Amino acid sequence: MASVFALRKPSQQTSELAGMADPPKGSTPTTFGELVAETLGSFIIAIFGFGVVAQVTVGAGALGGHDSISWSWGLGVTFGIFVAGAISGAHLNPAVTLAVATYKGFPWAKVGPYILAQLVGWFVGALVIFLNYMNSIKALDPNLSFKTQGIFSTSPGNGNNALDVHLPQAFMDQVLGTAVLVFLIFAITDVLGANPTPAVSAIAVGLIIVGIGFALGTNDGYAINPARDFAPRLMEWIVGYKDAWLDQRGNVFFWVPILGPLVGGLVGGGVYQATIARTLPTTVPSK
């Protein structure tokens, strides 16, 4: 069965591994190539995502704000899909990989390797941004405390206790945001549904991220991706953030943006399969 990101009509697909664009003639898809693509696609998103948050943080708001953060994350996702889509399907998110394996026939044997590749990409991307902004970060926060921890990992209410967001609300936020993400990815990329061109689909998925940032960016910084939060949090712990696994109240928090998105992806994919997918035409209409 084709990947969830196989957007060409079945008669046009050159390989069941086709993603956001068809691979060039004569290319030989390999599992190793797919894993490299997942790593590099995740790395690209991390550069744009963590880079913009670092810039806003060290600039004390003078170099951007929530809107620029949402747009840069969305652009990063679009560019990451352009990098990886034709090779791996551009999952770039363990929640997407799990949903695709559960509902779209993606091989379960590849789930673990894909997630590991995504973790590597997100870790290296976060590390590169930390090194790039290290002097500014340490000038602002010499003890590497919660003051700058939010550059790379999420927390309830984005670290603002005045918003009164606690673990249950943050967990629900992650379930909801990821459910919306996966539901819309399925809707956009279903070969029997909207099925726009690969480039348009990549842009559309990026806009989903922008929209989620605008609408659901408060309760937990819209991680909506276990690798996006866990791998950078591990990087933080390695470079000296001693409270990297905790939230601002001292609660063990790292599991929330892992489990919440995994549950949300299954919910969003399941709702799509049980509703929209069941009412679509069974063949692609001829033009």
Secondary structure as GFF3:
##gff-version 3
##sequence-region A 1 287
A	DSSP	three_ten_helix	10	12	.	.	.	ID=ss1
A	DSSP	alpha_helix	31	58	.	.	.	ID=ss2
A	DSSP	alpha_helix	66	88	.	.	.	ID=ss3
A	DSSP	alpha_helix	94	103	.	.	.	ID=ss4
A	DSSP	three_ten_helix	108	110	.	.	.	ID=ss5
A	DSSP	alpha_helix	111	140	.	.	.	ID=ss6
A	DSSP	alpha_helix	146	149	.	.	.	ID=ss7
A	DSSP	three_ten_helix	156	159	.	.	.	ID=ss8
A	DSSP	three_ten_helix	161	163	.	.	.	ID=ss9
A	DSSP	alpha_helix	167	189	.	.	.	ID=ss10
A	DSSP	alpha_helix	198	216	.	.	.	ID=ss11
A	DSSP	alpha_helix	226	239	.	.	.	ID=ss12
A	DSSP	alpha_helix	256	274	.	.	.	ID=ss13
A	DSSP	alpha_helix	276	279	.	.	.	ID=ss14
###
